[in-house]
Amino acid sequence: MLGITDFWTYVLGVVAIILLPGPNSIFVLSVGAQRGIRAGYQAAFGVFVGDAVLMILSATGVASLLHAYPPLFLVLKWAGAAYLAWVGLNIIRSSWRTWRQRSEIASATTGETPPGMQRPFRRAAVISLLNPKAILFFVSFFIQFVEPGYPHPALSFLVLGAVVQFFSALYLSALIFGGRYLAGQFRQRRKLTAGATTAVGALFVGFGVKLATASLS
């Protein structure tokens, strides 16, 4: 079908991969909890755009370029790691500033927007794009399901990419609405909210460290 082999196996693999926690999904969940559904979807659209660009780059052979020029991979890797760590540290700093406040504002979900949660569309897109491992992942995963010799491989990649975006939209929507529920639970619980927000920031720092130690293999 359209140059795709084992389509339903591919669908199952996509669902399993999307359900794995990563910086994109954690960011969307956090924005949904901190700033509401509209901002959550702004972050989600940033993820869609970033992933779409990565999939196009993968289909056009940029992954091979990263393999051929390791210094380019290193530059992208360290830039991405630094950005993730910077976002995480900003979230942690904002969380502890909220905890130290003695005003009646009881949670970070109703207070000032943390620096790491501002401009959600742009931040989500940058988080997606500054991940060279994702380019390599997309091409290594997609290529397994493209029929060799099919005359229109671009069409195959388009369909495979659309499947990823569809299930990603479902998953991120669930995270956004789940984030609003969590925000309601955290309301008026400043200590619990500060701890949860700090944990999110620490996750981003951890993602940055993981990317910094990644290799091409």
C-alpha positions as CSV (number, residue, x, y, z in Angstrom):
1,M,0.0,0.0,0.0
2,L,1.6,3.2,-1.2
3,G,5.0,1.6,-0.9
4,I,4.6,0.8,2.8
5,T,5.2,-2.7,4.1
6,D,3.8,-4.1,7.4
7,F,1.6,-1.0,7.9
8,W,0.0,-2.2,11.1
9,T,3.3,-3.2,12.6
10,Y,4.4,0.3,11.9
11,V,1.3,1.7,13.6
12,L,2.0,-0.4,16.8
13,G,5.6,0.8,16.8
14,V,4.6,4.4,16.5
15,V,2.1,4.2,19.4
16,A,4.7,2.5,21.6
17,I,7.3,5.2,20.7
18,I,5.0,8.1,21.2
19,L,4.0,6.8,24.7
20,L,7.6,7.0,25.8
21,P,8.2,10.2,27.9
22,G,10.4,12.7,26.3
23,P,11.1,16.5,26.5
24,N,8.4,17.3,24.0
25,S,5.6,15.5,25.8
26,I,6.7,16.7,29.2
27,F,6.9,20.3,28.0
28,V,3.3,20.1,26.6
29,L,2.0,18.6,29.8
30,S,3.7,21.2,31.9
31,V,2.4,24.1,29.7
32,G,-1.1,22.7,29.8
33,A,-1.0,22.5,33.6
34,Q,0.7,25.9,34.0
35,R,-1.1,28.0,31.4
36,G,-4.2,26.2,30.3
37,I,-5.5,24.4,27.2
38,R,-4.9,27.2,24.7
39,A,-1.2,27.5,25.6
40,G,-1.0,23.7,25.7
41,Y,-2.1,23.4,22.1
42,Q,0.3,26.2,21.1
43,A,3.1,24.0,22.5
44,A,1.6,20.9,20.8
45,F,1.6,22.7,17.4
46,G,5.2,23.6,18.0
47,V,5.9,19.9,18.5
48,F,4.0,19.1,15.3
49,V,6.0,21.6,13.3
50,G,9.4,20.5,14.7
51,D,8.7,16.9,14.1
52,A,7.5,17.6,10.6
53,V,10.7,19.4,9.8
54,L,12.8,16.5,11.2
55,M,10.8,14.0,9.2
56,I,11.4,16.0,6.0
57,L,15.1,16.3,6.8
58,S,15.2,12.6,7.4
59,A,13.5,11.8,4.1
60,T,15.9,14.1,2.2
61,G,19.1,12.5,3.6
62,V,20.2,14.9,6.3
63,A,20.8,11.9,8.6
64,S,23.4,10.7,6.2
65,L,25.0,14.1,6.4
66,L,25.2,13.9,10.2
67,H,26.9,10.5,9.8
68,A,29.3,11.8,7.2
69,Y,30.3,14.9,9.3
70,P,30.5,14.1,13.0
71,P,31.5,17.6,14.0
72,L,28.1,18.8,12.7
73,F,26.4,16.3,14.9
74,L,28.4,17.4,17.9
75,V,27.4,21.1,17.4
76,L,23.7,20.2,17.1
77,K,24.0,17.8,20.1
78,W,25.6,20.3,22.4
79,A,23.3,23.1,21.3
80,G,20.3,20.9,22.0
81,A,21.6,19.7,25.4
82,A,22.4,23.3,26.5
83,Y,18.9,24.5,25.5
84,L,17.1,21.7,27.4
85,A,19.3,22.3,30.5
86,W,18.6,26.0,30.3
87,V,14.8,25.4,30.1
88,G,15.0,23.0,33.0
89,L,17.0,25.4,35.2
90,N,14.6,28.2,34.5
91,I,11.7,26.1,35.5
92,I,13.4,25.1,38.8
93,R,14.4,28.6,39.6
94,S,10.8,29.8,39.0
95,S,9.5,27.0,41.2
96,W,11.7,27.9,44.1
97,R,11.0,31.6,43.8
98,T,7.2,30.7,44.0
99,W,7.9,28.6,47.1
100,R,9.7,31.4,48.8
101,Q,6.9,33.9,48.2
102,R,4.7,34.7,51.2
103,S,1.8,36.1,49.2
104,E,-1.6,34.4,49.0
105,I,-0.8,33.0,45.6
106,A,-0.9,29.3,46.5
107,S,0.4,27.6,43.4
108,A,2.6,28.1,40.3
109,T,-0.4,27.2,38.2
110,T,-2.1,30.5,39.1
111,G,0.9,32.7,39.5
112,E,3.5,34.2,37.2
113,T,4.3,32.2,34.1
114,P,7.7,30.5,34.6
115,P,10.4,31.7,32.1
116,G,10.6,28.1,30.8
117,M,6.9,28.1,29.9
118,Q,6.8,31.4,28.0
119,R,6.3,31.4,24.2
120,P,5.2,27.8,24.2
121,F,5.0,27.3,20.4
122,R,8.5,28.6,19.8
123,R,10.0,26.7,22.7
124,A,8.4,23.4,21.8
125,A,9.5,23.8,18.1
126,V,13.1,24.5,19.2
127,I,13.1,21.6,21.7
128,S,12.1,19.3,18.8
129,L,14.5,20.7,16.2
130,L,17.6,20.8,18.5
131,N,17.6,17.0,18.7
132,P,19.9,15.4,16.0
133,K,19.2,11.9,17.5
134,A,15.5,12.4,16.5
135,I,16.6,12.9,12.8
136,L,18.6,9.6,13.0
137,F,15.7,7.9,14.7
138,F,13.1,8.9,12.1
139,V,15.2,7.8,9.1
140,S,16.2,4.5,10.8
141,F,12.6,3.7,11.8
142,F,10.9,4.9,8.6
143,I,13.2,3.1,6.2
144,Q,12.2,-0.3,7.6
145,F,8.7,0.2,6.3
146,V,9.3,1.7,2.9
147,E,9.2,-0.9,0.1
148,P,12.5,-1.0,-1.8
149,G,12.2,0.0,-5.4
150,Y,8.9,1.9,-4.9
151,P,8.9,4.7,-7.5
152,H,7.4,7.4,-5.2
153,P,9.2,7.0,-1.8
154,A,8.3,10.6,-0.9
155,L,4.6,9.5,-0.8
156,S,5.5,6.6,1.5
157,F,7.3,9.0,3.9
158,L,4.4,11.4,3.7
159,V,1.9,8.7,4.8
160,L,4.3,7.4,7.5
161,G,4.8,10.9,8.8
162,A,1.0,11.6,8.9
163,V,0.5,8.5,11.0
164,V,3.0,9.8,13.5
165,Q,1.4,13.2,13.7
166,F,-2.1,11.7,14.1
167,F,-1.2,9.6,17.1
168,S,1.0,12.4,18.5
169,A,-2.0,14.8,18.3
170,L,-4.2,12.3,20.3
171,Y,-1.5,11.8,22.9
172,L,-0.6,15.4,23.4
173,S,-4.3,16.3,23.6
174,A,-4.7,13.8,26.4
175,L,-1.6,15.3,28.2
176,I,-3.0,18.9,27.8
177,F,-6.4,18.0,29.4
178,G,-4.6,15.8,31.9
179,G,-2.4,18.8,32.8
180,R,-5.5,20.9,33.5
181,Y,-6.8,18.2,35.9
182,L,-3.5,18.1,37.7
183,A,-3.5,21.9,37.9
184,G,-6.8,21.7,39.7
185,Q,-5.4,19.1,42.1
186,F,-2.3,21.2,42.9
187,R,-4.3,24.4,43.4
188,Q,-3.9,25.8,46.9
189,R,-1.1,23.4,47.6
190,R,2.0,25.5,47.1
191,K,4.5,22.9,48.5
192,L,3.2,20.1,46.3
193,T,3.1,22.4,43.2
194,A,6.7,23.6,43.8
195,G,7.9,20.0,44.2
196,A,6.2,18.9,41.0
197,T,7.5,21.8,39.0
198,T,11.0,21.3,40.3
199,A,10.7,17.6,39.2
200,V,9.7,18.8,35.7
201,G,12.7,21.1,35.6
202,A,15.0,18.3,36.7
203,L,13.6,16.1,34.0
204,F,14.6,18.7,31.4
205,V,18.1,18.9,32.8
206,G,18.3,15.1,32.7
207,F,17.1,15.2,29.0
208,G,19.9,17.7,28.3
209,V,22.5,15.4,30.0
210,K,21.2,12.4,28.1
211,L,21.5,14.2,24.8
212,A,25.0,15.6,25.6
213,T,26.2,12.0,26.2
214,A,24.5,10.6,23.0
215,S,26.5,9.2,20.1
216,L,25.8,8.5,16.5
217,S,25.8,4.8,17.0
